[in-house]
Amino acid sequence: MVAHSRVAIVGAGAVGASLAYALMFKNICSEIMIVDINQEIVKAQVMDLADAASVSHTRIVAATPEEAGQADVIVLTAGAKQKDGEPRTKLIERNYRVLHSVIGGMQPIRPDAIILVVSNPVDILTHIARKLSGLPPSQVLGSGTYLDTTRLRVKLGEIFEVNPQSINAYVLGEHGDSQMIAWNAATIGGRPLTSFKQMKTLDKVAIAKGVSGKAMEIIRLKGATFYGIGACAADLVESIVLNKRQVHPVSVYVERYGVTISMPAKLGWKGVEEVYEIPLNRKEEDKLRKSAEAMRKIESLY
């Protein structure tokens, strides 16, 4: 175990439990605290996860919001789910109230804590969490387009017949309708993706739709998504706890656009240590700018 290794997960539903499970087997946390307004589900998740602790050194405990506020890393998975036909603005309003209650209950939050927002809509909720917590922008981030980027790399791995971990490609901007793929900067082994012959017949629009629509397909088939985002959130926590300084596309405050959107960022003990601008062509830059503008209009309401 290492310093900076007490992690609080606020929200004991499927995503929170999947995250806790993934973190347990990384053996990087001295303690994982589970917090939820529903005490029965907290008790059940702690009991169930404790049974898996026989192959992990991680301690799993139930905790109060006040105790969660003193963790090294606080992961927010709590939030209302979008109802059929519900406007996005209504979902944001409902989750604003959830965040207001959750973050208010954790006060005073330790000044060097890192908050990772996983709840959706993740970009605007990361913006709201930063304002409500009072922490610096570098200490509040969201899971953003990390899962979308993972889905993109898996798909490209199938097409180019290479391990997805050897592909350097990003989905940027909003985690949602206006997200975009940075094709111009994508590489395999340092070679530009645009130089491969497969790109001549690649249906970029279909790939983009497949990446952005995969979650809805999973929800249609099984009702919810939680393993993928749980694993991705665990990776982000690992980079912070172990000070790995890995670069991931996450929801961060981007000064150039004055808004919270997903960009590649280096993560360590201090949270977001650096945000990287990557080379985009004119069309991609325009898409990213429009994505930022769309988010700025929503953020201005909060």
N, C-alpha and C positions, 0 to 999 in steps of 0.2 A: 504494500500500500504506500501511497505517497501523500504529501501535503496537498491541500486543495482538493480533497477527495470525498467530501461529504456532499451528496447530491440529494436535492429534494425534488420530488415529482408531484406537482399539484394537478390532480385529476387522476382518479383511480379506475378509469374506464379501460377499454381495450387498448387504446394507444398508450396510455400511461403504463399499463401492465406489460405490454410488449416491450416498451423501452426499458422498464426495470429488469425484465427477463434478459434482454440483450446485454445490459450493463453488467448483470451478475456474472455472465460468462466471460466478460473481458477482465474480471478481477482487478479493476482499477480503482474501485470505490471502497473506502473503509466503511461507509454506511450509506444506505439508500433510504430516504424518508418518503413515505407515501402519505399524501394529504388529499382529503376530499370532504365535501360537505356531508356526504353519505357515509356515516361511520361504519355501517354494516359492510359495505363493499370494501372499505379500507381494511377492516378486520379480515374479510375473506381473502383479499388479494395478498395481504401479509402472510396469512397462514399458508396459502397455496405456494407463494414464492419461497417461503421458508423451507418447504419440502424439497425444493430444488437446490437449496443452499448446501446440501451435502457434497456437491461437486463445485462449490464456489466458496470463497473466503469472505464474501460480502455479507454484511449484516443488514437485514431488512426490518424496518420498524415503522409503526404508525406514528404520525407526528401532527402537531397543531400548526396552523398557519404561522404563528409567532416563531415556532421552532424552524419552520421552513425558511423564514426570512433570515436565518443565521447560517444557512448552508453556503458552501463555496459556489455551487452551481444550482440555480433554481430553474427547473424546466416546467413551463406552463402548458399543459395539455387539456386543461378544463375549458369547456365552452359549449354553447348550444349548437346543435346540428341544423343545417339549413332544411327547411320544410319544403315540400313540393310546391313550386310556384311562388315561393317567398322571394321578394326582391332582395338583392344583396344588401341594400341600405338597412333593411329591417334586421337582417342577420347581424350586421355590424353593430347596430344599436343594442341588440340583445347581448352580444358578447362584450360590448363596452361595459354593460352593467355587471357582467360576470367578472371581468378584469378589475373593475373598480372595487368590487367586494373582495376579491382574492388578494390583490396587492395592498389594499387597505388593511386587511387582516394580518399581513406579514410585517407591517411597519412596527418598529423601525428596521428597515432592511440593512444588513451590514454593508458598509460603504464600498467594500471591494468585491461584493458578490457579482456573479455573472448571471444574467437572466436570458434563458433561451426560450423563445415563444414557438410553440408547435401548432397551437390552435389556429383555425382558419376563420376569416381571411387573414393569413399570416402577416402580410406586409403592413396592413393598417393596424392590426393588433400589436405588432412590434412597435410601431409609432406610438400607439396609445400607452403601451406598457412603459416605454421610455419616459413619457410625460408623467404618468402616475407614480412611477417609482422614484423619480428624481435622480436616477443614476445617469452618468455620462453616456453619450451615444455608443462609445466603444464597449460598454458593459451590457448592452441590451441588443440582442440579435434574434433573428428568426430563422427557422429551418428553410424558408424561402424555396428556391428552385433546386435544392440539392437532390430531392427525390426525382424531380423531372429530369435533371441532368443524368442521374443514374439510369433512368429509363432510356434516355437517348443513347447513352454509351452502350447499354446492353443491345439495343436495336442495331446500332452501327457495328457492334462486334459480330452480330449474326451476318450482316451484309458483307463486311470486309474480312470475315473469318479470322478474327484476332480477339484476344482476351480484352474484355471491356476496360480493364484496369490499364491497358496500354494505349487507350484512346484519350486524348485531351480535347474535350469538346464541352461547351457550356450552354445551358438554357439560362437566359438573363431576363431582367425586368421583373414584372409582376408575376407572382405565382398565381396564374389565372389566365383570363381571356387574352390579355395583351402581351403575354410572354413571347420571347423570340429566341431563335437559335443562332448563335454566333458562328456561322459556317466559315467565315473568312479566317477565323483564328484557330479552327479545329485542326488537330494534327494526329498522326500515328507515327510513333518513333521519330518525332521531330519533322516528319515530312508533311507538308500541307495536305489536308484532306482533299482540297480542290484539285490536286495534281493526280489523283487516282482515277483510273479509267472508269471505275464504277460510278463516279460522280456524274458522268455523262447521261446515264439513264436513271439516276436516283430521283425519286419523286419526293422532293423536299417538303412540299405541302402535306402530302400524306403522312410523312414521318412526323412532322410537327403536330398534326391532328392526332396521330396515334399516341404521341407522348402526352399531350395535354388532356386527351380523352380517356387514357387508360384507367384513371381513378374511377370515373363514372361507370366504366364497363365492369370493374371489380365490384363496385357498389351494386350494380344491377344484378350481378350473379350471386353475391354472398352477403350483401347488405352493408358492408363497411370495409374500409382499408385500415390496416394497423401494423402488419409485419414490416412492410417496406419503410414506412415513416418511422417506426420504432427503431429499426436498424440504423437508419440515417441519422436520427437524433442521437443514438448511442455513439455513433462515429464523431459527431460534433462535440459531445460531452468529453469523449476520450481525447480529442485534440486539445481541449481546454485544460482538462485535469492533468494530463501528462506534458503540457506545454510543448506539444508536438510541432506547432507552427505550420500545420498543414493548410493548404489553400482549398477552400470549398466555396461554392456559390450559395450565399446566405443573404437573408434580408438584413440590410445594414443601411444606416443613413449615408447617402452619397452626396457629398457637399456640392459637387458640380451641378447636380440636378435639384438639390435642396429637397430631397424626398427619400423615403425608405423603399428600396427595391433590392432585388438580388443582383449582386456583383461578386466576383471572386474575392475572397478575403482571407487573410492569414489569421489563424486562431491560436491563442495560447492562454497562459494564466491570466493575462489582463483582458481577455476577451478578443475583440477585433483589434489586431495590431497594425494592420494595413489593408487598404482596399485597392485592388488592382484594376487599372483601366486596360482593356485588351483591344487590339486593333480590329476595327469594324470597317466594312465598306460603307459607302454612303447610304445605301438602302437599309442596311442593318442599323446604322447610327440613327436613321430617321425612325425606325421601328422602336428602338430603345427610348428615344426622346419622347415619342408618343405614349409609350407605356408609362414613362415617368410623369408626363403631364396628366394622364388619367388618374394616377395615384395621388398626385398633388391636389387635385380637385376634391378627392375624398378626404385626404388628410386635413385639408383646410377646415373641415367641419368639426374636427376634433383637436 
